[in-house]
């Protein structure tokens, strides 16, 4: 049965019960997952043996307080919620969304939409992210805000300048939704997955059994390299694959080494150390 559109209501009281619409869930479930998943990593961060940087380094090297980070993330999520609501209102009665909803039982269709959305999001974010590094004005006044987190942690994943949050994440997410042709119901799962992946990439922890570290080259250590001074012009890809870094020569290989005092460290390979 097709999902209800925003044109009717966010809440549907059919069958004598209140049912949350797909549009409402697609807007707010990823936000809830962001804070729950970040909270789990925040607790696990007390174990130095899993950290890529010590807790002391996290407190000393970062150039912004955790309170400011929380406020910045909440602002970005507020903007994202508004854009998502408007997007669902505009596309709610569109033929593409209706077709997707009608074929929601097709696993092949869902996989295809996920792959297209992942590729679109990766492509958009790679080129926008790279441009923000190479344009001195944009880096100084906008993107450098995110790099105040020299030692990344989970709930800082979406800490950006509001303009960057809008251009990189919100517009990128809207394009992946529209170009993949996914329905609001499918978007709940895709954006929840993308949120978990983004948080994981910034968590600063190398946990045993983490499937993201097994399935993706673009992982916590990969993105940590980018946050260091030596990796500032490399490893722009996010959040899924490293394809564009490979193609355009901005991939920085690294080794993951166990530190004597516990924990891990991602170090660039010898050829990059010698540059």
C-alpha positions as CSV (number, residue, x, y, z in Angstrom):
1,X,0.0,0.0,0.0
2,X,1.5,3.4,-0.9
3,X,2.8,5.5,1.9
4,X,0.7,8.6,2.9
5,X,1.9,11.9,1.5
6,X,2.5,15.0,3.4
7,X,-0.5,16.5,1.5
8,X,-2.8,14.6,3.8
9,X,-1.1,14.5,7.2
10,X,2.0,13.4,9.1
11,X,-0.3,11.3,11.2
12,X,-2.8,8.8,9.8
13,X,-5.6,7.6,12.1
14,X,-6.8,4.8,9.9
15,X,-7.7,1.5,11.5
16,X,-8.5,3.3,14.8
17,X,-4.8,3.9,15.5
18,X,-2.1,6.5,15.0
19,X,0.5,5.5,12.4
20,X,3.6,7.6,11.8
21,X,4.0,8.5,8.1
22,X,7.0,7.4,6.1
23,X,7.8,11.1,5.5
24,X,7.9,11.9,9.2
25,X,10.0,8.8,10.0
26,X,12.3,9.6,7.1
27,X,12.9,13.0,8.5
28,X,13.5,12.2,12.2
29,X,14.6,8.6,12.5
30,X,18.1,9.4,11.2
31,X,18.4,12.3,13.7
32,X,17.4,10.0,16.6
33,X,19.9,7.3,15.3
34,X,22.6,9.9,15.1
35,X,22.4,10.7,18.8
36,X,21.8,7.2,20.0
37,X,24.7,5.7,18.0
38,X,27.0,8.6,19.0
39,X,26.1,8.0,22.6
40,X,27.2,4.4,22.4
41,X,30.5,5.4,20.9
42,X,30.9,8.2,23.5
43,X,30.7,5.5,26.2
44,X,33.1,3.2,24.4
45,X,35.5,6.1,24.1
46,X,36.5,5.6,27.7
47,X,38.4,2.5,26.6
48,X,41.8,3.8,25.5
49,X,42.7,0.5,23.9
50,X,40.3,1.1,21.1
51,X,41.1,4.8,20.4
52,X,43.0,6.3,17.5
53,X,43.9,9.2,19.7
54,X,44.1,9.4,23.5
55,X,41.4,11.1,25.5
56,X,43.9,13.7,26.5
57,X,44.6,14.5,22.9
58,X,40.9,14.8,22.2
59,X,40.6,17.4,25.0
60,X,43.8,19.3,24.3
61,X,44.1,19.3,20.5
62,X,40.5,20.1,19.5
63,X,39.8,23.8,19.0
64,X,36.1,23.8,19.8
65,X,34.2,22.8,22.9
66,X,31.8,19.9,23.0
67,X,28.9,22.2,23.9
68,X,29.5,24.3,20.8
69,X,29.7,21.1,18.7
70,X,26.3,19.9,20.0
71,X,24.7,23.3,19.2
72,X,26.2,23.2,15.7
73,X,24.9,19.7,15.0
74,X,21.4,20.5,16.3
75,X,21.3,23.6,14.0
76,X,22.3,21.5,11.0
77,X,19.7,18.8,11.8
78,X,17.1,21.5,12.2
79,X,17.8,22.8,8.7
80,X,17.9,19.2,7.3
81,X,14.5,18.5,8.8
82,X,13.0,21.6,7.2
83,X,14.5,20.7,3.8
84,X,13.3,17.1,4.1
85,X,9.8,18.2,4.9
86,X,9.7,20.5,1.9
87,X,11.2,17.8,-0.3
88,X,8.6,15.3,0.7
89,X,5.8,17.8,0.2
90,X,7.0,18.5,-3.3
91,X,7.6,14.9,-4.3
92,X,4.9,13.3,-2.3
93,X,2.5,12.9,-5.2
94,X,5.2,12.5,-7.9
95,X,5.0,9.6,-10.2
96,X,8.6,8.5,-9.4
97,X,7.8,8.2,-5.7
98,X,4.5,6.4,-6.4
99,X,6.3,3.9,-8.7
100,X,8.9,3.2,-6.0
101,X,6.2,2.7,-3.4
102,X,4.3,0.4,-5.6
103,X,7.4,-1.8,-6.2
104,X,8.6,-1.7,-2.6
105,X,8.6,-5.5,-2.4
106,X,11.3,-5.8,-5.1
107,X,14.6,-6.5,-3.5
108,X,16.4,-5.8,-6.8
109,X,14.8,-2.4,-7.0
110,X,15.8,-1.5,-3.5
111,X,19.4,-2.6,-4.0
112,X,19.6,-0.6,-7.2
113,X,18.2,2.5,-5.5
114,X,20.6,2.1,-2.6
115,X,23.6,1.8,-4.9
116,X,22.6,4.8,-7.1
117,X,22.0,6.9,-3.9
118,X,25.4,5.9,-2.5
119,X,27.2,6.8,-5.7
120,X,25.3,10.1,-6.1
121,X,26.1,11.1,-2.5
122,X,29.7,10.1,-2.8
123,X,30.2,12.0,-6.0
124,X,28.6,15.1,-4.7
125,X,30.4,15.1,-1.4
126,X,33.8,14.3,-2.9
127,X,33.8,17.2,-5.3
128,X,32.2,19.7,-2.9
129,X,34.5,18.6,-0.1
130,X,37.6,18.8,-2.2
131,X,36.7,22.2,-3.6
132,X,36.2,23.5,0.0
133,X,39.8,22.5,0.7
134,X,41.3,24.1,-2.4
135,X,39.3,27.3,-2.3
136,X,41.1,29.4,0.3
137,X,38.2,31.6,1.1
138,X,35.8,28.6,1.5
139,X,38.2,26.7,3.6
140,X,39.1,29.7,5.9
141,X,35.5,30.9,6.5
142,X,33.5,27.7,6.1
143,X,35.2,24.2,6.0
144,X,37.9,25.0,8.6
145,X,35.1,24.9,11.2
146,X,34.8,21.1,10.8
147,X,38.6,20.7,11.0
148,X,38.7,22.3,14.4
149,X,38.1,18.7,15.4
150,X,41.7,17.6,14.9
151,X,40.7,14.5,16.9
152,X,37.3,13.5,15.6
153,X,34.6,11.9,17.8
154,X,31.2,10.5,17.0
155,X,28.8,13.3,17.7
156,X,31.0,15.7,15.9
157,X,30.4,14.0,12.6
158,X,27.9,16.7,11.5
159,X,29.7,19.6,13.1
160,X,30.0,22.0,10.2
161,X,29.4,25.6,9.2
162,X,25.7,25.9,8.4
163,X,26.5,26.8,4.8
164,X,28.6,23.6,4.5
165,X,25.9,21.5,6.2
166,X,23.4,22.8,3.6
167,X,25.6,22.4,0.5
168,X,27.4,19.2,1.4
169,X,25.0,17.1,3.4
170,X,21.5,18.4,2.9
171,X,21.7,19.1,-0.9
172,X,23.7,15.9,-1.3
173,X,21.1,13.9,0.5
174,X,18.3,15.5,-1.5
175,X,20.0,14.7,-4.8
176,X,20.6,11.1,-3.8
177,X,16.9,10.8,-2.9
178,X,15.7,12.3,-6.1
179,X,18.1,10.7,-8.6
180,X,17.7,7.2,-7.1
181,X,13.9,7.4,-7.3
182,X,13.5,6.0,-3.8
183,X,10.3,6.3,-1.9
184,X,10.0,8.0,1.5
185,X,9.8,4.6,3.1
186,X,13.1,3.5,1.4
187,X,14.7,6.8,2.4
188,X,14.2,5.9,6.1
189,X,16.6,3.0,5.7
190,X,19.0,4.7,3.4
191,X,19.5,7.8,5.4
192,X,19.7,5.9,8.6
193,X,22.4,3.7,7.1
194,X,24.2,6.8,5.8
195,X,24.0,8.4,9.3
196,X,25.4,5.4,11.0
197,X,28.3,5.2,8.5
198,X,29.1,8.9,8.9
199,X,29.1,8.7,12.7
200,X,31.3,5.6,12.5
201,X,33.8,7.3,10.2
202,X,34.2,10.1,12.8
203,X,34.1,8.0,16.0
204,X,37.9,7.8,16.5
205,X,37.6,4.2,17.6
206,X,38.9,1.0,16.0
207,X,36.6,-1.6,17.4
208,X,37.1,-5.4,16.9
209,X,34.4,-6.9,14.7
210,X,33.3,-3.6,13.2
211,X,31.8,-4.6,9.9
212,X,32.3,-1.1,8.4
213,X,36.1,-1.7,8.8
214,X,35.8,-5.0,7.0
215,X,33.4,-3.9,4.2
216,X,34.6,-0.4,3.5
217,X,38.1,1.0,2.8
218,X,36.5,4.4,3.6
219,X,36.4,3.9,7.4
220,X,37.4,5.4,10.7
221,X,41.1,5.3,10.2
222,X,40.8,6.5,6.6
223,X,38.9,9.6,7.6
224,X,41.1,10.2,10.6
225,X,44.1,10.6,8.2
226,X,42.2,13.4,6.5
227,X,41.7,15.3,9.8
228,X,45.5,15.4,10.4
229,X,47.7,18.1,9.0
230,X,49.6,15.7,6.7
231,X,46.4,14.3,5.2
232,X,44.5,17.6,4.7
233,X,44.8,17.4,0.9
234,X,44.0,13.7,0.7
235,X,41.2,11.2,1.5
236,X,38.3,13.5,0.6
237,X,35.9,10.7,-0.2
238,X,32.9,10.3,2.0
239,X,30.8,8.6,3.3
240,X,31.0,5.2,1.5
241,X,33.6,4.5,-1.1
242,X,37.2,5.7,-1.9
243,X,36.6,5.6,-5.7
244,X,37.1,9.2,-6.5
245,X,40.3,9.4,-4.4
246,X,41.7,6.5,-6.3
247,X,40.7,7.9,-9.7
248,X,41.9,11.5,-9.1
249,X,45.1,10.7,-7.1
250,X,44.0,12.0,-3.7
251,X,44.2,8.6,-1.9
252,X,46.7,8.5,0.9
253,X,47.6,5.0,1.9
254,X,48.3,4.4,5.6
255,X,49.2,1.7,8.1
256,X,47.3,1.1,11.3
257,X,49.8,0.5,14.1
258,X,49.3,-0.5,17.7
259,X,50.6,2.1,20.2
260,X,52.7,1.0,23.1
261,X,50.5,2.7,25.7
262,X,47.3,1.2,24.1
263,X,45.2,2.1,21.2
264,X,46.0,2.6,17.6
265,X,47.5,5.1,15.2
266,X,46.9,5.6,11.5
267,X,50.2,6.6,9.9
268,X,50.8,7.5,6.2
269,X,53.0,5.0,4.3
270,X,56.7,5.8,3.8
271,X,56.4,7.5,0.4
272,X,54.0,10.1,1.9
273,X,56.2,10.6,5.0
274,X,59.1,11.5,2.8
275,X,57.2,14.2,0.8
